[in-house]
Amino acid sequence: MRTKITTLLATSLLLVLSALLAGSPASAAPGSAVSFTAQARAAGLTAAQAGALQDEVNRDLASLGGKQVAPNRIQLEGATLYLAVPGEAHPRDLTAGTGATPFYDPCAGGGADHLHMCAYSKTYYTGSELDMYSCKRYYVSTWSGPGSWDNEQSDGTVAYMYGPTGAFVYKTPPAPSWDATGNWSSVHSIVNC
């Protein structure tokens, strides 16, 4: 009898410890990749979509720095990167219903808001979006191939694009200016002013 009680207690203790060590999305620390994946799943993404999105976020964090603030949003100094769910044309708010403040995307709707420069990973203002609102160098090194940009900064402001070695590649026309069918293949960074 004593052996059965000891075995039952040991088994119960192991189950409790396993649950604590494994954690769950509901008990994940706010701001962790696990909690962002849980938010993405709650927003209707499949496990595969949520995983692919988090992989993309992790790649961008490693390349660009910044801080993940939502399942598909990275806050940089002076800019915000909005990531489209893999397979979707535009970023969308994946925090709805989580109690988080809904975001406003100044790059949504096919062009940048006034005083912003937006770079898009795909043509015709689609794909992931880099919203640049402070004068600084921003990296788009994880993008390649056809893309687009919209420069709606102060009238007359130009942006400069540079290759992987830092060599000058392109200077935009003065704001307001745009290119719906640009190409990121030779561009590694943008100085938006």
TORPATOR-489285 format. One record per residue: y, x, z of N, C-alpha, C, O in turn. Coordinates in steps of 0.02 Angstrom, whole numbers, plus 32768, in hexadecimal, padded with zeros to 4 digits. Each point is the difference from the previous one (the first is absolute). Layout:
<nodes>
YXZYXZYXZYXZ
...
</nodes>
This chain:
<nodes>
7FC480298000803C7FD78000803F802B800080307FF37FDC
7FCF8042804E8039802C8004800C80237FBC803A800A7FED
7F9280087FF0800680217FBF80207FD17FCD802980167FD7
7FC47FAA802B801D7FD07FD2804B7FF7800D80277FFC7FD1
7FED8001806E80477FF880128026803E7FEA80367FFB7FE4
7FAF804080298020803E7FED800880037FB4803480147FE7
7F987FD97FF5800280017FB680347FCE7FE78026800F7FD2
7FDC7FB5804C80307FCD7FEC80488018800E802C7FF67FD5
7FE0802880648043801A8010801480397FD1803980037FE8
7F998029800A800E80387FD380107FE77FBA802E80197FE0
7FAC7FB68008800C7FE37FBE80447FDE7FFD802580087FD0
7FEB7FD2806480417FDE800380398032800080327FF77FDD
7FC6803E804A803480348003800980217FBC8038800D7FEB
7F9280017FF28004801F7FBD80237FD17FCF802880177FD7
7FCA7FA9802C80217FD07FD3804B7FFD800D80287FFF7FD2
7FEB8000806E80477FFF80118023803F7FE980367FFE7FE3
7FAB803C8029801D80407FEA800580037FB5803380187FE5
7F9B7FD17FF7800280007FB780397FD67FE6802480147FD2
7FE57FB2804C80377FD47FEA80448020800D802D7FFC7FD7
7FDA80258062804080208010800E803B7FD2803880097FEA
7F94801F8008800A803A7FD5800B7FED7FB8802880207FDD
7FB67FAD800B80067FEC7FBA80427FDE7FF5801D80077FCA
7FFC7FD58066803E7FDC7FF77FF87FC97FCD7FCA7FF87FE2
806A7FE2801580017FCB7FCD80467FFA7FE6802F80158022
7FDA7FCF7FA280437FF97FE6802E7FDB802F803C800F8004
7FAA7FC18021802B7FDA802D8019802A803980367FF5801B
7FA1803E7FF98015802A8038801C80437FE9800E802C8029
7FFA7FDC7F95801A803F7FE68048800B801580267FD08009
7FEC806E800080448010801480307FEA7FC97FF4800D7FC5
80437FD2804D80317FED7FCE8017803E7FDA800B8034801D
7FFC7FC57FA1801780387FD77FC9802E7FEB800D80327FDF
7FB47FC080337FC9802A7FEB7FE57FE87FBD800A7FC67FEE
7FD380667FEE7FE37FED7FC07FD17FC580097FFB7FD57FD4
7FE2802880657FD27FC8800D80277FBF80057FEB7FCE7FE4
804D8032804080277FC28007801F7FEC7FBE80047FC47FF1
8011806C7FE5801C7FEF7FBF7FC97FE47FD2800D7FD17FDA
7FB8804A802A7FC87FE57FD97FF07FBA80177FF27FD47FD6
8010801F806B7FF57FBD801A80357FD07FE77FF17FC77FEF
804F804F800E80357FD67FE67FF47FF07FB6800A7FC87FEA
7FE1806A7FF17FF27FF67FB87FC77FCE7FF780047FD57FD4
7FC9803080557FC87FD07FFD80187FBA80127FEC7FCF7FE1
803F802C8052801B7FBF8015802C7FE27FC980077FC37FFC
801680677FD9802A7FE97FC97FD67FEB7FC3801B7FED7FCD
7FA28017803A7FD57FE97FCA7FE180367FD57FDD7FF07FD0
8030804F803E7FE180357FD97FB7800780127FED7FF58039
7FEB801D7F967FBA800D800E7FFB80438025803080268002
7F967FE8801A7FF780418021800B80397FCF801D80338011
7FCC7FC47FB1800880357FCD804A80097FEF801780397FFA
800E7F917FFE804880067FF180258020803A802A802C7FF6
7FC87FBE80478021801C803B7FF1804A8007802C80288010
7F967FEC7FE37FED80478003802280297FCA80188037800E
7FEA7FAE7FB5802080247FC9804B8007800D801E80347FF2
80017F988029804780038010800D80348036802E80287FFA
7FAA7FDA803B8009803180357FF580477FE68022802E8016
7FAE7FDA7FBC7FF580427FE1803F80177FDB8014803A8004
800C7F977FD8803D80117FDB803980108031802680307FF5
7FDF7FA980408033800E80337FF58046801E802F80278007
7F937FE8800A7FF08042801D801280397FD0801A80338016
7FD87FC37FAA801180347FCE804B80097FFD801880397FFE
800E7F8F8001804880057FFD801E801E803F802F80277FFD
7FB57FC7803D8018801D803F7FF6804C8000802B80258016
7F9C7FF17FD27FF180487FFD802F80247FD180138039800C
80017FA77FBE802B801F7FCE804A7FF980108026802F7FF7
7FEE7F96802280477FF28009801880058047803C8009800D
7F967FF2802380157FFB804680127FB8800F7FE87FD27FDE
80428024805280157FBD80137FD27FE180337FD68022801E
80327F9D7FEB7FD97FDC80327FEA7FBD7FE280287FDC7FE4
7F98801580237FE77FBF7FEA80197FCC80317FF58005803C
802D7FC77FAA801D7FCC802A7FE27FBB7FF1800F7FD08024
7FC8802B7FAA7FDE7FC27FED7FC480147FD47FFC803A7FEC
7FD77F9880067FC580137FD8801280217FBE7FDA802B7FE8
805E7FC17FFA8012801C7FBF804880197FFD80227FFA7FCD
7FF58021806B8045801880028005804080287FE580058037
803E802C7FAC800C80418021804C8009800580247FFC7FCF
7FF38011806E8047800D800B800C804A7FFC7FE280278025
804B7FED7FAE801480467FF980478006801980217FCD800C
7FF8806F7FFB804580088013802C7FED7FC4800280257FCE
80217FA38036802D7FEA7FCB7FDF7FDA7FC780207FF37FCD
7FA07FFB803B7FDD7FDD7FCB7FC47FDA801D7FEA800E8038
7FFC7FC37FA17FC47FDC80137FD37FFD7FC380167FF17FC9
7FAA801E80427FCE7FFA7FCC7FD97FC0800C7FE17FF88034
80217FDA7F9B7FDB7FC180027FC580087FD1800A800C7FC4
7FB97FEE80557FC580097FD67FE37FBE7FE97FF77FD28027
7FFB802A7F997FDD7FC67FE57FB7800580137FE380378000
7FFF7F9180107FB87FFE800D7FDE80167FC080117FE77FCA
7FBE804680387FDE80157FC37FEA7FC37FD77FDE7FD48018
8037802D7FA87FEF7FC97FD380377FCB7FFB7FFA7FD27FD7
803A8032805380367FCF7FFE803E80207FE18009803D8003
80227F9A7FDF803A80197FDB803A8013802D8028802C7FED
7FDF7FB6804D803A800C802B7FEB800380497FCD7FE38013
8058804280167FF47FFE8049800E7FBA801A802A7FDB7FE5
7FB380138050800E7FC080227FFD800A804A7FE380328018
80397FA0800D8003800580497FBB7FF0801D7FE87FC77FFB
7FF9806B80237FBE7FF6801E80047FF6804B7FCD7FFE8023
80707FFA7FF780087FF88049800C7FB7801380057FF1803B
80007FE37F94800E7FB9800F7FCA7FE5802F7FC5800C7FF6
80517FD0803C7FD17FE1802F7FE9802F80377FD87FEC802A
804180527FD77FEB803080348033800680377FF480248031
80437FBA7FC9803580068031803280377FEF803480068020
7FBC80237FAD802D80357FEB803A7FE27FD87FF97FCA7FE3
803E8058801C803A7FE97FD97FF080067FB67FED80377FE9
80197F937FF07FF480057FB8803080327FE1803980068017
7FB0801C7FB6802C80327FE280257FE37FC47FE97FD07FE0
8051804D801380257FF17FC47FF9803C7FD3800C80398015
7FE07FBD7FAD7FF480367FD1803A80027FCD80037FD67FD3
802A805C8033803980057FD27FEC80127FB8802A7FFF7FD4
7F97801180217FE880127FBD7FDA7FC67FDF7FEE80057FC5
80067FC6805F7FD97FC87FE580277FDA7FCB803D80037FFD
7F9F7FDA7FDA80207FD47FCF801480237FC080267FE47FD8
7FC18057801C800D80217FC0803E802B7FFD8018800F7FCA
80028005806F8039802C7FFF801A800D80467FF07FDC802F
803980577FD7801A80158041803D7FD7801480277FEA7FD6
7FE0800C806B803D7FE2801B803A80327FF97FF4803C7FF7
80497FAB800E803C802B7FFE7FFC803480377FEC7FF08039
8026804D7FB88001803B802C7FBA801C800E7FF780268030
7FD97FC87FA87FBC801A80067FEA801F7FBE80177FEB7FCB
7FBC8046803A7FDD80177FC57FB67FF5800D7FE680138035
7FF97FCC7F9C7FB97FF180087FD880237FCA80117FFD7FC5
7FB98023804F7FD1801D7FD17FC07FD780067FEB7FEE8037
7FF580057F917FC47FD67FFD7FC780297FE2800A80247FCF
7FBC7FD6804E7FC780287FE97FE67FEB7FBB7FDC80277FE0
80357F9D800A7FEA7FE77FBF803D7FEA7FD680377FFC801A
7FBD7FF67FA780367FEB7FD380197FBA80117FDF7FDA8023
805A80167FC280207FBF800880077FEB80487FF57FC58012
801C806B801980107FF380467FC67FE0802680097FD18027
7FBC804A7FCE7FC47FE880227FDF803A80258015803A7FFA
7FB77FB6802C7FDC803280278022800C804380297FD88016
7FC6805F8009801F80128040804980127FF4801380147FC9
80167FE5806B804880087FF9801B803080357FEF7FFB803B
803B80337FAF8023802D802E804A7FEB7FFF802380097FCF
7FF37FDA806980457FE980098027803880217FF58010803A
803A800F7FA180298037801980467FE7800E80227FE87FD2
7FF3801C806C80427FE78012802C8034802380397FF18010
7FAD804B7FFA80288037801A7FFA803B7FD07FCC80097FE0
8069801E801B800180397FD37FD28037801A800D801F8034
7FBC7FEE7FA77FCE803080177FCF800E7FC880027FDF7FCC
7FD38052803D7FC9800D7FD17FC37FD880177FEC8003803B
7FF67FD97F977FC47FD8800D7FC980157FD0800E800F7FC6
7FB67FF180527FC780177FD87FD87FC67FE57FF17FD08023
7FFD80357F9D7FD57FCF7FDF7FC480247FE37FE57FEC7FCC
8007804980557FCB802B7FE57FBC7FDE7FFC7FD480197FDD
80237FAF80467FC07FDC7FFC7FFE7FD17FC47FCD7FE27FF2
806B80187FEA80037FD57FC57FF8802A7FC28015803A7FFE
7FCD7FAA7FCE7FF980227FC07FFB7FCC7FC97FE67FC9800B
803380487FBB7FFC7FD27FC8803B7FD17FFC8033800B8020
7FC67FC07FB980387FD27FF480197FE080417FD97FED802B
8069800D7FDA80207FE2803A80457FE77FEC80117FFD7FC5
80187FF3806D80437FE77FF2802E800D803B7FE980128036
80577FE67FBF803180098036803E7FD57FF1800D7FEE7FC7
80188002806E803E7FDA7FFB8032801F80317FF58000803C
804380197FA9803480218028803B7FD0800780287FFA7FD2
7FDC7FE5806780367FD1800D802C80198039801D7FD98025
7FE7806A7FE2802A801D8034804A7FF57FEE800F7FDD7FD0
801E8040805580477FF97FF1800D80117FB77FE1802D7FE4
804D7FAE7FFE8010800B7FB9800B804A7FF3802580228023
7FBB7FF77FA9800880457FEB7FD08031801F7FFC80397FE9
7FDE7FB3804B7FD2802F80207FC5800F7FD27FE37FD37FE1
800D806D801A7FC680147FD77FCA801B802E800D80188038
7FB57FE37FB17FC7801B80247FE280387FD6800580007FC3
7FDC8030805F7FE1803A7FDF7FB68001800F7FEB7FF38039
7FED801C7F947FB8800480087FE980477FF3801880227FD3
7FB87FF480567FE880457FFE7FB480037FFB7FDD7FD38019
800A80617FC77FB8800A7FF97FE18021803D8023800C8031
7F9C80027FCB7FDC801C803A8019804580167FF78012803A
802880147F99801A8042801380487FFC8017801E80328013
7FFF7F917FEB80467FF88012802F80047FC4803D7FFA8008
7FA780107FBD802980057FC3801B7FBB7FED7FDE7FCD8006
806180337FE480217FC37FEA7FD87FE07FC67FEB80237FD2
800C7F9A80327FDC7FDB7FCB802E7FCE7FDE80007FFB7FC3
80277FDF806580267FC87FE3803A7FED802D7FFC8003803D
803B7FE87FA3803A7FE58023800A7FB97FE780067FF57FC4
7FFD7FDA806A800A7FBB7FEB80477FF67FE7802E80258013
7FDD7FA97FC380447FED7FF180217FE780407FDD7FED802F
806680117FD380227FE7803C7FEC7FB980117FF47FD77FD4
800A801A806D7FF07FBC801780367FCF7FE8803A80127FFF
7FB37FB27FEF7FBC7FE67FFF7FDA80177FC1801B7FFF7FC9
7FA7801780427FD680167FC87FB77FF480127FF07FF8803B
7FE480077F947FBA7FF1800C7FD680187FC68019800E7FCA
7FA67FF580427FD080107FCC7FBF7FDB80117FDE80118030
80117FBE7FA87FC57FD7800D7FC080227FE97FC97FEC8012
803E80497FC57FC480217FE58006804C80057FF880247FCF
80167FF4806D80048048800B7FBB801F80097FCD7FDF7FF3
8032805F80237FC08022800A80068030803B802D802A8002
7FA57FD0802F8002802A803B7FD6803F7FF97FFF8029802E
7FE07FE17F9A7FD280397FFA80208044800E7FE1802B801E
805D7FDE7FCC80218041800B802F7FFF803C801E80338010
7FE87F938011802F7FFA80387FDB800580427FCF7FDE800C
804A804E801F7FE3800B8042802E7FE680377FE97FEB8035
805980167FBF802F7FE98032803F7FE47FE0800F800F7FC6
80157FC98061803E7FE17FEA8036800E80347FF57FF6803C
804580217FAE803B8003802B802B7FC77FE6801980037FC8
7FF07FCA8061801D7FC27FE7804D80007FFE801D7FCC7FF1
8003806D801C804A80007FFD801980457FEB803C800A7FFA
</nodes>
